[in-house]
Structures are given as structure tokens and as C-alpha cells.
Amino acid sequence: MKYDFTTVIDRHGKDSLALDGLGGGDHFSPDWPKEGFDVIPMWVADMNFPTVPTIQEAIIERAKHPMFGYYRPTKEYYRAIIDWQRTRNGVKDLQVRDIGYENGVLGGVISAISAFASPGDRILLHSPTYMGFTRCITENGFNIIHSPLKQDENGVMRMDYEDMDDKLRRYHIHVAVFCSPHNPCGRVWEREEIEKAMEVYRKNQCIVISDEIWSDLTLNGHKHTPTQSVSEDAKNRTIAFYAPSKTFNLAGLIGSYHIIYNPFLRDLVQNKASKSQYNEMNVLSMHALIGAYQPEGAEWVEELRKVLTENTEYACEHIWQNYPGVKVNRPEGTYMLFLDLSEWCETNGQTLDEVMKAGWDVGVAWQDGRPFHGSCAIRMNLALPMSRVQEAFDRLDKYVFAVK
């Protein structure tokens, strides 16, 4: 491969929550491992790979100029987004006016919800649910109604359209948050699935807020379908959020963007987002996006997708062959696994807390799945060099899932 996805880089002391945030004592962050074990970071959803060099080059080149005053986003910034969406997602009609900056997808989600709902109103989400949605929506005074995903006869997670329709009607819901690709399940929704979902939303006069931050990280031949692309109604009903942060490991730089075609929706969202006077772009974040959304960035992403596909295939096969009672679906997108340990814990007489702690003790820093609405689940980040993924499973074999 042209780019490096094998070197194990020491992130200690380099502003890494995944490494230096352990032992927080809040049950959110893993405990430090016992003596003799180093940390394998598999909880925070960022990557342990060096990003594409064009990002650093763009930031360094801009930082050579000694002034960092007020500014407006450049034509190059918008052109980079338009070109990226055209080449990656087949979007042909995106205009500068349709693009707006957001400090982060979650902030944008709250701005959009606040534009069309009032505190106390109900918002529809699928479950399992990204914990960031749960926290930001409830902490801003809104109530969540879940429509659980269901496994089909092949174990694939599917939307329950009848349940969605029933809950939208029963609770008079007019705002829904849609996650595509889905976090934490890793589904890359097929076009037909999105069309059916959007028809349910249309019939119930529901505004759709679509989080598409994982759209570049589809695996094993799967392809992302933008929610706004499935129909003219979807295009005008949907507020979509994207960012280079997941794709290129730029979360620490802050910065995402929305795509809103409908001028009525766009004006209301931008009005809400501007009220704090704090939804403004960092100049280095702008240059990072420009550096990322280049042909070199696209080439890097294609190599990354192959690496992530290999990692997820290895992990799933290992679990299926060696951990009877642990259920996992091979993700079609993202680099996260969502393990269901219900059967394993019952069979082996252990609690989820005991299993998580056993992993933490030997340096496998995985994440509690209950905040994602998995009753007995663990979430694992596989965006690491394969050698570290293999080492993590070696430790799980010996110290966590060994038959005693």
C-alpha cells in the first residue's frame, strides 16, 4: 500500500482521549489496565492511523503565514466539498448556497431539531442509538421515542416501517433523526430501504435530520446512498450532516457541514445555529478539509476502507469461531463492532460489568454498549493496525472468554 496503516504510533501525551482519558471513574471511560499490559484503545470512535499527508501539508502551509484574523470560508473550501460529494456520492447539483458550516454534527442536529420542535416534544430515532444523540437531545429538553431495528432471518438489522409509522402517528412526531450509515450497528442502508423510510416520513409530515458522517467509510463493496438523493421530496425534506472528521481522523480540529436544499429549512436551521455567535469555523479546520478532499485523500480513503474491511472480517470470524454465545453482525460501514453478550453472560454466569472489567484489566479498552441502548452489549473500535487487533483478541482469548 502507498499509505501507512501498520505502524503502531504512541499517542500518549498527544491530546488523545482514547489513551489519556482512561480511568475517569465515570463508568464511561475504561479503567487503566493491570501492570504488565499496555492499552489497546478500542472505545473512542477515532482512528489509530496517521491521516493523509495532504492534510498536514495544508495546515502547515497556512500556519507559515503569521496572521490568523477574521475571515470567510474561501471558494476553495466550497469547491472541495462540491467536488468530493460529486465524485464520492454522485451528487451533481450541489451549490454553495446549499452548504453551511457546523462546529460539529451534534451541534447541527440540535440546531435543526430546535428549528422545528420545542423542548418537551418527541423526536423519533432508531435503536440501538448513538449515545451522542441521546445525550444532546435529552439534555436540550427533547424526548426520544425509539423505533427498534429488527434482525431478519439472516441476522441483518432492518428498519421496522410499520413501527416507525405507528409511533410518528401515535406521538404526533414531526422531527426524526436518521443515521446513515448506522452507528452503532454498521448498516449501510440500501437505496430501497431509504426510499421506504422517507415515504413513511413524508406521509407523517416529518422533517428528517440525516447524520451521514460515516458515509465515506463503507466496507466490502457497500456504497453509501445520500438520503437526499432518493426522491425530490427527500431532497426537500432532509437536513443532512457530513464531516471529514470520521473519515480522516480530524475530530480534534472541529468542523462539519450541512447540506440543505430547501431554502425554508435552510434559513430556519442557519438562524438557530447563528444565535450563539459561536458556530464559526477554525481557519486551520478549513484548510484541513481542503487538504483532505483532494485526489490524494480519495486514494487514501480507498486504502483505508480495505484495511478496515480486513480488520472487521478478522474480528467477526474470530468471534464466530471462538466465542459461542457472543453475537455480532459483520458491519457494512464504520469501523465499530457492536457485540451482543446476552447469551454468553447468561451461559457463563457473568455480568456485563464483569466482562468489560476483565477486558480493561488486560488493556482491551472497549466500551459499554448500554448507553447505545444495547442491554448487554459492548462496542469495539477496530481502526487500529491489524497487529493490535490481533493482540486484543489474543488477550480476550486468554483472559476474558476462555472456558473455565
N, C-alpha and C positions, 0 to 999 in steps of 0.2 A: 504493500500500500504506500501511497505517496505521503500520507499524514500519519502521525504517531498516535496510536491507540493502545500501546503496550507498556509504555514506561510508567512505573509507579512513582508519582510525584508527591513529595512531602508537602502537605498543606498546613501543617501545624504553624500557628503564628502568622498565617497569611489570610486573615479575615475569613475563616471557614467555620460557619456554624456546624457543619457536618462533623468536623473534628474537634473544634474547641468548645462546642456547645454541649458536650456530654456532661452528665452529672448535674443537670439543672435542678433535680429534686422536685420536678413538677409533673412527673409521670408522662410528660410529653417527650422529653429527651431521654435517650438511653443512659444507663449508668456507665461509669468507667469500667473497663474490664479488669479482671484479676491480674496480679503480677505474672508476667511471662507471656501475655497476649497483647498484641498491638490491635489498634482499632481498624476494622474494615467498615467504612461508612456506607450504610445501606438504608438510611432513613430519610434525610433531607433530599428533596427532589431536585438536586443539581448533579452535574456530572463530574467525574474524576478524570477527565481527559483535557489536555491543553486545547484551547479553542483555535480556530483557523487563524493563521498568522496575519492575514489582511486586516483583522480587527485591531490587533496591537499596532500594526503599521499605521493605520488611520488615526488612532488615538495619539500615538507618539508624534506623528507629523503635525497634528493640530496643536499638541502641547508645546511644540517648539516655539509657537508664537506666544509672546508674554502677556497677552491681554485676553481676559475672559469676561467681557461685559455683557450687557443685554443684547439679545439677538432674536431673529426669527428663523424658523426652520427654512432650510435652503431648498432650491429647486432639485438639487441632487438627492436630498432626503426623500422627497416625494417620488422622484423618478425611480429611486431604488426600490421603494415599496411597490409601485405600479409594475415595474419590470419583474420583480420577484413573484407577485401574485399572478402575473400573466404566464410566466414560464413554469411555475410550480403547480398552480391550481387552475390554469386555463381561463383566468378572468380577463376579459377583453375590453370591458367598458369602464374600468375604474378611472375616476377623475380625482384631481387634487381636492376638490370640494368635498368629496366623499370620505376623506381621511382625516382623522383627528387624533391628537396626542392624548395619551393617558399615562399617569405615573405608574400604573400597574393595572392588570386585568381586573383584580378585585375592586380597586377603586372605581374603575369604569363600570363594573357590574352594579355597584351601589349607586353611582350617578344615574345609570339607566333605570334601575328599579325606582329610585326616588322621583324620577321624572314622570312615572306612570302609576305609582302606588303611594299610599300613605302609611306611616307607621301603624302597625296593627293589622294591615292587610296580609293576605296569604299569597305565597309565591310557590309555584309548582317546581319541584326538582325530582330527578330520578335518584334512586338509591340502589347500591351504595353511592355516597355523595362525597365529593372532595371536601375535606374539613375546612378549607379556606372559605368555601361558600357558606357552610353552616355558621361559622364564627362571624363573618362580616354581615350576613343577612340578619341573623338574630340580634347581634349587638347593635344594629341600627334600627331595631324595633319592629322588624317584619317577622311574620310567622311562616314556617316552612311546612308544606304539605308534600309528602313523598309519594311518588309512584314507583314502586319497586320494580327493578328489572327482573325478568324471569329466565331461567335456563330452559332451552329447548331440548329435544330428545338427544341432541349431540353435545349438550353441555354449553352451548353458545348463549351468551346473555342477550336477551331481546327486550325491546320496549313492549309494554302492555298497553296497547292503544285504547282498549275499552276502559281500562282503569284510569288512564290519563283523561279521557273524555268525561268519565263519571265524576272525577274529582274536580275538574275545571268547572263543571256544571254545578255540582253539589255545593262547592265552597265559593262560587262566584269569583273565580280566579281569572285575572286578565293580564298577568305577567308570569312568564316561565323562564327558568334558566336551563339552557340546553348545553351539554358538554360534548364536544365533537372534535377529535376522538375523546372517548370517555375515560375520565380519571375517577376512580382507580381501576376500573375493570379492563381497560385497554382495548375496548371495542372500537374499531373503525367502522362507523355506520355505512352501510351500503346506500346508494342513491335512493332505492325504493323505500328503505326504512325511513330516511329523512323525509321523503315525499309524503308518506303516510302520517308521520308525526306532524308535519307542517299543515296537513289537511285538518287534523284534529285541532290544532291551534287556530286555524282560520275559522272553523265552524264556531269556535268559542270566543272569537274576537280577542285573541290573546297575543300580546306583544312577546316576541321571542328574543331573549338575550343569549347569544351563542358564543361560548368560550371555545375558541379554536386555537389556543396557544400551542397545542401539541400537533398541529396539522402537518408540520414538516417531518415528524418522527413516526412515520408509518413503517411497518415491518413486513418482511417476507412477501413483497409484491402487492401489498394492500395500498390503496390510493385514497387520499382524502377528497371528499366532495364538499365544497363550501355550502353551507346551509342556504345562503342567499342565491345559489345557482340553480336550485331545483324547480323554481317557478317564478313567475312575475310577482305573485302575491308574497312568496317567501322573501324575495328581494326587497320588497317594500315593508315587510312586517318585522324584519330581523335586524337587530343591532349586533354586529359581530366584532369580536375582540381577538387580536393577534399580538404577537411579540417575538422578537428574536431571542428572548431570554432563555427559554427552554431549549431551543434549537442549538444555540451557540454558547450556552452556559454564561449568560450575562446578567443574571438576576441582581448581582451586586451593583450594577450600573444604573438600574431602574429605567423603565421606559417600555411602553407598549403603545398600541394604536387601535383605534376603532375604524370600521368601515360601515357607514350608514348611508344608504342611497336615498331614502325617503327624507326630503328636506324638513318635514314636520317633526319626525322623530329626531333628526339630527339637531335641529335648533333646540329642542327641549333637553336633550342629553348634554349638549355643549353648554347650555345655560346653567344646568345643575353643576356640571363639572367645574365651571369657572367661578362659582360662588366663593370657594375657599381661598381664591387667589394663590393656590399652591399647586395647581395641576399644570406645572410648567416643566419643560424638558431641560435636562442637563446637556450642555453643549457637547461633552465627551460621549454621552449616550447617543446623540445624533450621529456623530462620526463613527461610533461603533456599529450602528445599524448600517450605515453606508458601506463600511468595510466588510460587514457580514454578507450583505445582499449583493455580492459580486459573483461572477462565474467561478472564482476560486472557492467561494463559500458554498455554492451549489455542489461543486465537486467534493468538498469536504463532507457535506451532509450525506451524499450518496455513500461514501466510505463509512461514515458513522452508522448509517442505517444497516449496513451489512454487519458491522461489529455488534450492534445491539440485537440484531436478529440471531446471530450466533450465540450471544450470551443468554438470550431468553430461551432459545431452543435447548441449550445445555442445561439450564436451570430446571426447566419444566420436565425434560426427560429424566433428570436425576431425581426429582421429587416423585414422579410417577413410578419409577422403578424401585426406589429405596424407602419411601415414607408412606406406607399404606395408611390410609385414613386422612392424609393431608390432600386436600383438593385444590387444584389450580387450573385455570384456563390459560392456554398459551395466548399472550397478548398480541393483538394485531397492530397496535401502536403504543406509544410511550415506551419508557424503559422500566416500568414498575410492574411487580408481581403483586397479586392480592391473594394470599393463601387463606383458605378456609380450614381451620383446625378443629372444627366442632367434633367430628367423628374421632379424630386422633386423641383429643383430650379426654373424651368420654371413655374410649377404649383403654387408655393408659392411666386413667385416674389422675390427670394433672389439670391444673387450671391454666388459662391463657397467660396469666401473670407469671406463673412458674416457668412456662416455656420461654417467654420473652426474656426473663431474667437469666435463664440458662444460656441463651444466646449472647446476651450482653456480657455475661461473665467471661466468655471466651472471645470477646472482641467483635462478635457479629452484631453490629449496631443497627438492628432492624426496628420497625416502627409498629406501635399499637394500631390495629385496624379498627378499633371500636369508635374512635372519633369520625371514621368514614362510614359509620353505620354497618359495620361488619361485626356481628355479635361475638364471634370468636375468630378473629381474623388478624393477620399480620401483613404488613405492606413492606416490600423489599425493593430497593433501588439496585438495578443491575448495570448502571452506567459506570462501570469500572473496567480496568484491564482484565482480560479473561483469567489471568493468573490469580487475581484477587477474588474473582467469583469462585474459582475452583477451591481456593483456600478456605473461603467461607463455608462452602458445602462440606469440605473435609472436616471442619470443626463441628458443623451440625451433625455429621455422621457419628463422630466420636463422642460428643458431649451432650447432645440435645435429643436426637431421635434414635439413639442406639437402643435396641431392645434389651431390657434389663431382666 
